[in-house]
């Protein structure tokens, strides 16, 4: 049992799209589908309130346990454990969004939160924290929770992203990246992977050397945000009668 909680894990390397990984992705996907299947139930005030508070608690507890685990394993450091990665920040904002039902936070979260969480779910940097290590479950619960939180706001509150909020999110993330760059210089850290590449199975391996992969990351972010926005763009076109059947 201790092997599943060790910081210096002796488990096998995490293999992207292994059976364990695919099953985990399938579970998250099914939960997302269930949000839409039971959307009428989730629009009832009592069930809506229960779901958002329960999900906020799960995300909060999951991230608190992560930091407590790092402290217990004597592995917490300002260089690696501050919640400055975009996906870590998204978990915090997801909690605030759920508790406050904030449309403004949703406008940022739909792109930055959902985009970063999906990327981590598909290409996690878990190294030897493979199934069934504690960090394996912690990572997927946190990022899966962010995905569910964003889609819940779409389903239960009819929140919708806009093209303006997409470009505002791109601007905010870019400015945030500049701020984190200087913080990295001060701490000797590598938050947002700005200073160097890390991990084995991440998309950064296909983006070229430093510093050119930073430009590739920016382009990939913009493309991913357009993909996330596309269902709403298509629906608006259909509603306006620009897309019809032949």
C-alpha positions as CSV (number, residue, x, y, z in Angstrom):
1,X,0.0,0.0,0.0
2,X,2.9,2.4,0.8
3,X,4.1,2.1,-2.8
4,X,1.0,3.8,-4.0
5,X,1.8,6.9,-2.0
6,X,5.6,7.2,-2.3
7,X,6.9,10.4,-3.8
8,X,9.8,8.5,-5.3
9,X,7.5,6.0,-6.9
10,X,8.9,2.6,-7.9
11,X,5.9,1.9,-10.2
12,X,6.2,1.4,-13.9
13,X,6.3,4.5,-16.1
14,X,3.0,6.0,-17.1
15,X,2.1,4.9,-20.6
16,X,-0.1,7.3,-22.5
17,X,-3.3,5.7,-23.9
18,X,-2.7,2.5,-22.1
19,X,-5.7,0.5,-21.0
20,X,-5.7,2.3,-17.6
21,X,-5.5,5.7,-19.2
22,X,-8.2,4.9,-21.8
23,X,-10.6,3.6,-19.1
24,X,-10.0,6.8,-17.1
25,X,-10.6,9.0,-20.2
26,X,-13.8,7.0,-20.9
27,X,-15.1,7.5,-17.3
28,X,-14.6,11.3,-17.6
29,X,-16.2,11.3,-21.0
30,X,-19.2,9.3,-19.8
31,X,-19.7,11.7,-16.8
32,X,-19.7,14.6,-19.3
33,X,-22.3,12.9,-21.4
34,X,-24.4,12.3,-18.3
35,X,-24.4,16.0,-17.6
36,X,-26.3,16.5,-20.9
37,X,-28.5,13.5,-20.5
38,X,-29.7,14.7,-17.1
39,X,-29.6,18.4,-18.0
40,X,-33.3,18.9,-17.1
41,X,-32.7,17.5,-13.6
42,X,-29.6,19.7,-13.2
43,X,-31.7,22.8,-14.0
44,X,-33.9,22.2,-10.9
45,X,-32.7,24.7,-8.3
46,X,-32.2,22.1,-5.5
47,X,-30.2,19.6,-7.6
48,X,-28.3,22.4,-9.2
49,X,-27.2,23.7,-5.9
50,X,-26.3,20.3,-4.6
51,X,-24.2,19.4,-7.6
52,X,-22.2,22.6,-7.8
53,X,-21.4,22.5,-4.1
54,X,-20.5,18.8,-4.2
55,X,-18.3,19.3,-7.2
56,X,-16.6,22.3,-5.7
57,X,-15.9,20.3,-2.5
58,X,-14.4,17.4,-4.5
59,X,-12.1,19.6,-6.4
60,X,-11.0,21.5,-3.3
61,X,-10.5,18.3,-1.2
62,X,-8.6,16.7,-4.0
63,X,-6.1,19.6,-4.3
64,X,-5.8,20.1,-0.5
65,X,-4.9,16.4,-0.2
66,X,-2.3,16.8,-2.9
67,X,-0.5,19.5,-1.0
68,X,-0.8,17.7,2.3
69,X,0.7,14.6,0.6
70,X,3.7,16.7,-0.7
71,X,4.2,18.1,2.8
72,X,4.0,14.6,4.3
73,X,6.5,13.3,1.8
74,X,8.8,16.3,2.4
75,X,8.5,17.2,-1.2
76,X,6.7,20.5,-1.1
77,X,8.7,23.4,-2.5
78,X,8.1,26.8,-3.9
79,X,9.9,25.8,-7.1
80,X,7.5,23.0,-7.9
81,X,4.3,23.1,-5.8
82,X,2.8,26.5,-6.1
83,X,-0.5,26.4,-8.0
84,X,0.9,28.4,-10.9
85,X,0.4,26.0,-13.7
86,X,-2.6,27.0,-15.8
87,X,-4.4,23.7,-14.9
88,X,-3.7,24.3,-11.2
89,X,-5.1,27.8,-11.4
90,X,-8.1,26.4,-13.3
91,X,-8.9,24.2,-10.4
92,X,-9.0,27.1,-8.0
93,X,-11.1,29.2,-10.4
94,X,-13.4,26.3,-11.0
95,X,-14.2,26.2,-7.3
96,X,-14.9,30.0,-7.3
97,X,-17.0,29.7,-10.4
98,X,-19.2,26.9,-9.0
99,X,-19.7,28.7,-5.6
100,X,-20.4,32.1,-7.1
101,X,-22.0,30.9,-10.4
102,X,-19.8,33.6,-11.9
103,X,-20.3,34.2,-15.6
104,X,-17.2,36.3,-15.9
105,X,-15.0,33.5,-14.5
106,X,-16.8,31.1,-16.8
107,X,-15.8,33.2,-19.8
108,X,-12.2,32.7,-18.9
109,X,-12.6,29.1,-17.7
110,X,-14.3,27.8,-20.7
111,X,-11.2,28.4,-22.8
112,X,-8.2,28.4,-20.4
113,X,-9.6,26.0,-17.8
114,X,-11.3,23.5,-20.2
115,X,-8.5,23.7,-22.7
116,X,-5.7,23.1,-20.1
117,X,-7.7,20.3,-18.3
118,X,-8.4,18.4,-21.5
119,X,-4.7,18.7,-22.5
120,X,-3.6,17.3,-19.2
121,X,-6.2,14.5,-19.3
122,X,-5.0,13.4,-22.8
123,X,-1.3,13.9,-22.3
124,X,-0.5,13.9,-18.5
125,X,3.0,14.3,-17.3
126,X,2.8,11.6,-14.7
127,X,6.2,9.9,-15.1
128,X,6.2,7.0,-12.6
129,X,2.9,8.0,-11.0
130,X,1.0,5.4,-13.0
131,X,-2.2,3.6,-12.0
132,X,-2.9,3.0,-9.1
133,X,-0.6,5.7,-7.5
134,X,-2.3,8.4,-5.4
135,X,-1.1,11.1,-7.8
136,X,-2.7,9.3,-10.8
137,X,-6.1,9.6,-9.1
138,X,-5.5,13.1,-7.8
139,X,-4.5,14.4,-11.2
140,X,-7.5,13.0,-13.1
141,X,-10.0,13.9,-10.4
142,X,-8.8,17.5,-10.4
143,X,-8.7,18.0,-14.1
144,X,-11.8,15.9,-14.8
145,X,-13.5,18.0,-12.2
146,X,-12.6,21.2,-14.0
147,X,-14.0,19.8,-17.3
148,X,-17.3,18.9,-15.5
149,X,-17.5,22.3,-13.8
150,X,-17.2,24.1,-17.1
151,X,-19.7,21.9,-18.9
152,X,-22.1,22.1,-15.9
153,X,-22.2,25.9,-16.3
154,X,-23.1,25.4,-19.9
155,X,-25.8,22.8,-19.2
156,X,-27.4,24.1,-15.9
157,X,-27.0,27.9,-16.4
158,X,-27.0,28.2,-20.2
159,X,-23.7,30.1,-20.0
160,X,-22.1,30.6,-23.4
161,X,-18.6,31.6,-24.4
162,X,-18.1,34.5,-26.9
163,X,-15.5,35.2,-29.5
164,X,-14.6,38.4,-27.5
165,X,-14.0,36.4,-24.3
166,X,-11.9,34.0,-26.3
167,X,-9.5,36.7,-27.3
168,X,-9.6,38.3,-23.9
169,X,-8.6,34.9,-22.5
170,X,-5.7,34.6,-24.9
171,X,-4.5,38.1,-23.8
172,X,-4.8,37.3,-20.1
173,X,-3.0,33.9,-20.5
174,X,-0.2,35.6,-22.5
175,X,0.2,38.4,-19.9
176,X,0.1,35.8,-17.1
177,X,2.8,33.8,-18.9
178,X,5.1,36.9,-19.0
179,X,4.5,37.4,-15.2
180,X,5.3,33.7,-14.5
181,X,8.5,34.0,-16.6
182,X,9.9,36.6,-14.3
183,X,8.7,34.6,-11.3
184,X,10.5,31.6,-12.7
185,X,13.7,33.6,-13.0
186,X,13.3,34.6,-9.3
187,X,12.5,31.2,-7.9
188,X,14.5,29.1,-10.3
189,X,11.3,27.2,-11.2
190,X,9.7,26.2,-14.5
191,X,6.0,26.9,-14.1
192,X,4.1,26.8,-17.4
193,X,7.2,25.0,-18.9
194,X,8.4,28.4,-20.0
195,X,12.1,28.0,-19.1
196,X,12.6,24.5,-20.5
197,X,10.8,21.3,-21.5
198,X,9.8,18.7,-18.9
199,X,8.2,15.3,-19.2
200,X,8.2,12.6,-21.7
201,X,4.8,12.3,-23.2
202,X,3.7,15.9,-23.5
203,X,3.0,17.8,-26.8
204,X,6.0,20.0,-26.1
205,X,8.2,17.3,-27.6
206,X,6.7,18.1,-31.0
207,X,7.0,21.9,-30.7
208,X,10.7,22.4,-31.4
209,X,13.6,23.7,-29.2
210,X,13.5,26.5,-26.7
211,X,12.5,29.3,-27.2
212,X,10.7,28.5,-30.4
213,X,8.3,26.0,-28.7
214,X,6.9,28.9,-26.8
215,X,5.5,30.4,-30.1
216,X,4.2,26.9,-31.0
217,X,2.5,26.7,-27.6
218,X,0.8,30.1,-28.3
219,X,-0.4,29.0,-31.7
220,X,-1.6,25.6,-30.3
221,X,-3.5,27.5,-27.6
222,X,-5.3,29.7,-30.1
223,X,-6.2,26.8,-32.3
224,X,-7.5,24.8,-29.3
225,X,-9.6,27.8,-28.2
226,X,-11.1,28.0,-31.7
227,X,-12.0,24.3,-31.6
228,X,-13.6,24.7,-28.2
229,X,-15.6,27.7,-29.5
230,X,-16.6,26.0,-32.7
231,X,-19.8,24.1,-31.4
232,X,-21.3,27.4,-30.3
233,X,-20.3,29.1,-33.6
234,X,-21.9,26.3,-35.6
235,X,-25.0,26.4,-33.5
236,X,-25.3,30.2,-34.0
237,X,-24.9,29.8,-37.7
238,X,-27.7,27.2,-37.8
239,X,-30.0,29.3,-35.7
240,X,-29.5,32.2,-38.0
241,X,-30.3,30.0,-41.0
242,X,-26.8,30.2,-42.6
243,X,-26.4,26.4,-42.5
244,X,-29.2,24.3,-44.0
245,X,-29.8,20.9,-45.4
246,X,-29.9,20.2,-49.1
